[in-house]
Amino acid sequence: MLFSPLTLGELELPNRLVMAPLTRLRAGEKGVPGPLIAEHYRQRASLGLIVSEGTYPAAAGQAYPGQPGIVTQEQVAGWKTVTDAVHAEGGRMFAQIMHGGRVSHSDITGGLPIVGPSAVAIDGVVRTPAGKQPYPVPHPLTTDELPMVIQEFVNASLNAIEAGFDGVEPHAANGYLLHEFLAPNSNVRTDSYGGSPENRARFVIETINAVVAALGANRVGLRISPSTTSRASPRPMQRTSAPHTRSSWTASHRSTWHT
């Protein structure tokens, strides 16, 4: 079964082996993929599908030093060398679009503020170019700012297609921004984006719908992690409800789920 073909959207996969995103942090200070990254993915092109490492859609969304971005034309050109190498070997590749949210520090984002759904910091330290620092209290995104963040996901997704990716997978797991909205320990909002599971899923759904509108549903997946929490915080750790999130999404649109 693993080696049998599979139709996934508009893609025909030769087998069902999918390479999950692996954080490599080899893109340097400018977040530009180079020859080492291209060779890393080229060597794995025989898999049915490759999903890239988490790639930030805006400078404020960079979570780690050395993480690649897909914002600037230099970054897009760098990724094009990667996808060209994968396609030359007969492979297929999606870009994982990952906004770090509160999982970062201004020493990493070039002084840009760290954002999240609520002013709830992670209980711990983050490694920055200047050494270990406590995680900062994030700026809680306002309802006026949320559309701008959604547009960053859309722009990054369009950049990914320009860079030769076959599709994109917005990252809504592992405690990053989209997951932070889903999780009750990091989202303590009292507006329409917080409280009930349906409200906490709203920002994720709006983001995915916008990306789908720009690229088409056949080129968009979504990674979720309903059985894990949104990293350590002073609030009790609670699990996000997969049925609530899935039902909210199904009622709104459609997607490929990757947990």
C-alpha positions as CSV (number, residue, x, y, z in Angstrom):
1,M,0.0,0.0,0.0
2,L,2.8,2.5,0.9
3,F,4.3,2.2,-2.6
4,S,1.0,2.4,-4.5
5,P,0.1,5.6,-6.4
6,L,-2.2,8.2,-4.8
7,T,-4.1,11.2,-6.3
8,L,-3.8,14.2,-4.1
9,G,-5.7,17.2,-5.4
10,E,-4.2,17.8,-8.9
11,L,-1.0,15.8,-8.0
12,E,-0.4,12.2,-8.9
13,L,1.9,10.8,-6.3
14,P,3.9,7.7,-7.3
15,N,3.8,6.4,-3.7
16,R,2.3,7.3,-0.3
17,L,5.5,8.2,1.5
18,V,5.4,11.9,2.5
19,M,8.4,13.7,3.9
20,A,7.2,15.8,6.9
21,P,8.6,19.2,7.6
22,L,12.0,19.1,9.3
23,T,13.4,22.3,10.8
24,R,17.0,22.7,9.4
25,L,17.9,26.4,10.1
26,R,20.4,26.5,7.3
27,A,19.2,29.7,5.5
28,G,21.6,32.2,7.1
29,E,20.8,35.7,8.3
30,K,18.8,36.6,5.2
31,G,16.6,33.5,5.2
32,V,17.7,32.6,1.7
33,P,17.8,28.9,0.8
34,G,21.2,28.0,-0.8
35,P,22.9,25.0,-2.4
36,L,22.9,22.9,0.8
37,I,19.2,23.2,1.2
38,A,18.6,22.4,-2.5
39,E,20.8,19.3,-2.2
40,H,19.0,18.2,1.0
41,Y,15.6,18.1,-0.7
42,R,16.9,16.8,-4.1
43,Q,18.2,13.7,-2.3
44,R,14.7,13.0,-1.1
45,A,12.8,13.6,-4.3
46,S,11.8,10.0,-4.8
47,L,9.2,10.3,-2.0
48,G,5.6,10.8,-3.0
49,L,5.6,14.3,-1.7
50,I,7.9,16.6,0.2
51,V,6.6,19.3,2.6
52,S,9.3,21.9,3.2
53,E,10.5,23.1,6.6
54,G,8.5,25.9,8.2
55,T,9.0,29.0,6.1
56,Y,8.1,32.4,7.5
57,P,5.5,34.6,5.6
58,A,6.6,37.9,7.2
59,A,9.7,39.1,9.0
60,A,7.7,39.4,12.2
61,G,6.8,35.7,11.8
62,Q,10.4,34.4,11.9
63,A,10.7,32.0,14.8
64,Y,14.4,30.9,14.6
65,P,17.7,32.2,13.5
66,G,18.6,30.6,10.2
67,Q,15.0,29.9,9.3
68,P,14.1,30.4,5.6
69,G,11.5,32.9,4.5
70,I,9.4,33.3,1.5
71,V,8.9,37.1,1.6
72,T,11.7,38.7,-0.5
73,Q,12.5,38.1,-4.1
74,E,15.9,36.8,-3.0
75,Q,14.2,34.2,-0.9
76,V,11.8,33.3,-3.7
77,A,14.7,32.9,-6.1
78,G,16.5,30.7,-3.5
79,W,13.5,28.4,-3.2
80,K,13.2,28.2,-7.0
81,T,16.6,26.5,-7.1
82,V,15.3,24.0,-4.5
83,T,12.1,23.2,-6.4
84,D,13.9,23.0,-9.7
85,A,16.3,20.4,-8.1
86,V,13.4,18.4,-6.7
87,H,11.4,18.5,-10.0
88,A,14.5,17.6,-12.0
89,E,14.5,14.3,-10.0
90,G,10.7,13.8,-10.6
91,G,9.6,14.9,-7.2
92,R,6.8,17.1,-5.9
93,M,7.0,19.7,-3.1
94,F,4.7,21.8,-1.0
95,A,5.9,24.8,1.0
96,Q,4.9,24.9,4.7
97,I,3.9,28.5,5.6
98,M,4.7,29.1,9.2
99,H,4.2,32.2,11.2
100,G,6.0,31.8,14.6
101,G,3.7,34.0,16.5
102,R,4.8,34.2,20.1
103,V,7.5,31.5,19.6
104,S,10.2,34.1,18.8
105,H,12.0,37.2,20.1
106,S,12.7,40.7,18.7
107,D,16.4,39.7,18.5
108,I,15.3,37.2,15.9
109,T,12.8,39.4,14.0
110,G,15.1,42.3,13.6
111,G,13.4,44.4,16.3
112,L,9.9,43.8,15.0
113,P,7.3,43.1,17.8
114,I,6.3,39.6,18.7
115,V,2.6,38.9,18.1
116,G,0.0,36.4,19.3
117,P,-3.7,36.1,19.9
118,S,-3.3,37.3,23.5
119,A,-0.8,38.8,25.8
120,V,0.3,35.4,27.2
121,A,4.0,34.6,27.1
122,I,5.5,31.2,26.8
123,D,7.1,30.1,30.1
124,G,10.7,29.5,29.1
125,V,13.6,30.9,27.2
126,V,14.3,31.2,23.5
127,R,17.7,31.0,21.7
128,T,18.5,34.2,19.9
129,P,21.7,35.4,18.1
130,A,22.5,37.2,21.4
131,G,22.0,34.1,23.6
132,K,19.1,32.7,25.6
133,Q,16.4,35.2,26.4
134,P,13.0,34.9,28.2
135,Y,10.1,34.6,25.8
136,P,8.5,38.1,25.6
137,V,4.9,38.9,26.2
138,P,3.4,39.1,22.7
139,H,1.4,42.0,21.3
140,P,-2.2,40.8,21.1
141,L,-3.3,41.2,17.5
142,T,-6.3,43.5,17.1
143,T,-9.2,42.7,14.9
144,D,-7.9,45.5,12.5
145,E,-4.5,43.8,12.3
146,L,-5.8,40.2,11.6
147,P,-6.6,40.9,7.9
148,M,-3.0,42.1,7.4
149,V,-1.6,38.9,8.8
150,I,-4.0,36.9,6.6
151,Q,-2.7,38.8,3.6
152,E,0.8,37.9,4.6
153,F,-0.1,34.2,4.4
154,V,-1.7,34.8,1.0
155,N,1.3,36.7,-0.3
156,A,3.7,34.1,0.9
157,S,1.6,31.4,-0.7
158,L,1.6,33.2,-4.0
159,N,5.4,33.6,-3.7
160,A,5.6,29.8,-3.1
161,I,3.8,29.1,-6.4
162,E,6.1,31.6,-8.1
163,A,9.1,29.8,-6.6
164,G,7.9,26.5,-8.2
165,F,6.2,24.8,-5.3
166,D,3.3,22.5,-6.2
167,G,1.2,23.8,-3.3
168,V,1.3,25.1,0.3
169,E,0.6,23.9,3.8
170,P,-0.1,26.6,6.3
171,H,1.2,25.5,9.7
172,A,-1.5,25.4,12.5
173,A,0.3,23.1,14.9
174,N,3.3,22.9,17.3
175,G,2.4,26.1,19.1
176,Y,2.9,28.6,16.3
177,L,0.6,31.5,15.5
178,L,-2.4,29.7,13.9
179,H,-2.2,27.0,16.6
180,E,-2.1,29.8,19.2
181,F,-5.5,30.9,18.1
182,L,-6.9,27.4,18.3
183,A,-5.5,26.6,21.8
184,P,-7.3,27.9,24.9
185,N,-4.0,28.2,26.9
186,S,-2.7,30.8,24.5
187,N,-5.9,32.4,23.3
188,V,-7.8,34.1,26.1
189,R,-9.6,36.6,23.8
190,T,-13.1,37.7,24.6
191,D,-14.1,38.8,21.1
192,S,-15.3,36.8,18.1
193,Y,-11.8,35.1,17.8
194,G,-11.7,33.7,21.4
195,G,-13.8,31.7,23.8
196,S,-15.7,28.9,22.1
197,P,-13.9,26.3,19.9
198,E,-15.8,27.8,16.9
199,N,-14.5,31.3,17.7
200,R,-10.9,30.1,18.3
201,A,-11.0,28.3,14.9
202,R,-12.3,31.5,13.1
203,F,-8.9,33.0,12.3
204,V,-7.5,29.7,11.0
205,I,-10.5,29.2,8.8
206,E,-10.4,32.8,7.5
207,T,-6.7,32.4,6.7
208,I,-7.1,29.1,4.9
209,N,-10.2,30.4,2.9
210,A,-8.1,33.4,1.8
211,V,-5.2,31.2,0.7
212,V,-7.7,28.8,-1.1
213,A,-9.3,31.8,-2.9
214,A,-5.8,32.8,-4.2
215,L,-4.4,29.4,-5.1
216,G,-7.4,27.0,-5.4
217,A,-8.3,24.2,-3.0
218,N,-6.3,21.6,-4.8
219,R,-3.0,23.4,-3.9
220,V,-3.7,24.0,-0.2
221,G,-3.3,21.7,2.8
222,L,-3.5,22.5,6.5
223,R,-1.4,21.1,9.3
224,I,-3.2,20.9,12.7
225,S,-2.3,19.3,16.0
226,P,-5.5,19.1,18.1
227,S,-4.0,16.6,20.6
228,T,-1.2,18.9,21.7
229,T,-1.1,22.2,23.6
230,S,0.2,25.5,22.4
231,R,3.5,25.3,24.4
232,A,4.0,26.1,28.1
233,S,2.3,29.1,29.6
234,P,1.1,30.1,33.0
235,R,-2.5,29.0,32.1
236,P,-3.5,25.4,32.6
237,M,-2.7,23.1,29.6
238,Q,-5.9,22.2,27.7
239,R,-6.4,20.3,24.5
240,T,-7.9,21.7,21.4
241,S,-11.0,19.9,20.2
242,A,-10.4,18.2,16.9
243,P,-14.1,17.6,16.2
244,H,-15.0,21.2,16.8
245,T,-12.2,22.5,14.6
246,R,-12.9,20.0,11.9
247,S,-16.7,20.7,11.9
248,S,-16.2,24.4,11.8
249,W,-13.9,24.0,8.9
250,T,-16.2,21.6,7.0
251,A,-19.1,24.0,7.4
252,S,-17.0,26.8,5.9
253,H,-15.0,25.1,3.1
254,R,-12.7,22.1,2.4
255,S,-9.1,21.3,2.9
256,T,-6.5,18.5,3.2
257,W,-5.9,17.7,6.9
258,H,-2.4,16.8,8.0
259,T,-2.0,16.1,11.8
